[in-house]
Structures are given as structure tokens and as C-alpha cells.
């Protein structure tokens, strides 16, 4: 059996259009980069790691506890959420954001070019889970964010346009973080 034949089912799982989690670009990158280069026990370790990643990320409920006390915003916070809707096609999208499983932000945001909403939270230094979902569009994304003195976390909703219909295709949230301020206007 050729090395690429052993890894084909994993690559098909990751590229068949079913997202293991919305940040699937990372999973696909891992699979596309690692799998063709690995064989034997290394491939088994990589497959096990991807399987655990898929299992842990598929249970979004552990990242969002709507019954937990909300995380209150703080003007002197060290975790700054910056949110925007980059879709001119869809109606306002509901952003439901959780930090470490606690509700932090819940609001519909319409498309307004270059307009972002910002909110600060005071959290301890270290790693924190940021999770966002939309019940309207039935999508979600999660990312671990390392917080030091201050970090800006940008969450944007966007999609590509279907070349045939011109309508929205592959809607998703994208989460990124950086140490430099993100302008909010």
C-alpha cells in the first residue's frame, strides 16, 4: 500500500465540505502538510492527534455555557474584543461570544463597511478560550488566546460569493489576535 493511500481517508474527511470546526483551514493545513510526509508510527501519531483535535473541537457546548455568570466588560480590560460583519449580502448576523465558557457579548451586527464594535474585558494573564457562534447562520469558531499585558481579538463574519448564483457561500467566523491595537470606528 502506497503512503498516500493510507492517508487518503483523512484528507477526504477534511476536504469533503464538512467542517470539523470552522477554523478548518488549520486542520487542512496540518493534514496537507504532515500526512504526505509521514508514514508508519509517525502517521499514526498524526492521525491520533487530528482525531483528538476533531473530537475536542466538535463539542462546542463545552466552550459555551449560557448558564454561567456573564463576564462583565471593563474599561481597563486586557482582552479587547473587536467584532465586525463583512458580509454585504446577509442580514444582520448574531454574534454570541463566550470567553472561557462565560457569556461575554451577544448582539446582532449588520454590515457597515469598515465599522467595528469593541469591548474590553479584564481577565487573568495566560491562555483563554474565545468562542463565537451564530444561531441564524448555524456556524461557530473557537480559538485559544494568550493574554499578557493586553491583547486585541478580532472576530469577523464573512463568506465567499458563489460564482454561479452570486449569493453567500461558505459563511464563517474568523478569529485572530494580536498585540497591537485594532482601530475601532
WOTA-V731341 format. One record per backbone hydrogen bond with DSSP energy under -1.0 kcal/mol. NH is the residue of the N-H (numbers start at 1). CO is the residue of the C=O. If there is no record, write none. Layout:
<<NH;CO> <NH;CO>>
//
This chain:
<<6;2> <11;7> <12;8> <13;9> <14;10> <15;11> <26;23> <28;24> <29;25> <30;26> <31;27> <32;28> <33;29> <34;30> <35;31> <37;34> <38;35> <42;39> <44;40> <45;41> <46;42> <47;43> <48;44> <49;45> <50;46> <51;47> <52;48> <53;49> <54;50> <55;51> <56;52> <57;53> <58;54> <60;58> <62;59> <63;60> <65;101> <68;65> <71;103> <74;120> <77;74> <78;121> <79;121> <80;151> <81;119> <82;153> <83;117> <84;155> <86;157> <93;109> <95;107> <96;133> <97;105> <98;131> <99;102> <100;129> <102;99> <104;97> <105;97> <107;95> <109;93> <115;112> <117;83> <119;81> <121;79> <126;147> <128;145> <130;143> <131;98> <132;141> <133;96> <134;139> <138;134> <139;134> <141;132> <143;130> <145;128> <147;126> <151;78> <152;178> <153;80> <154;176> <155;82> <156;174> <157;84> <158;172> <160;169> <162;167> <166;162> <169;160> <172;158> <174;156> <176;154> <178;152>>
//
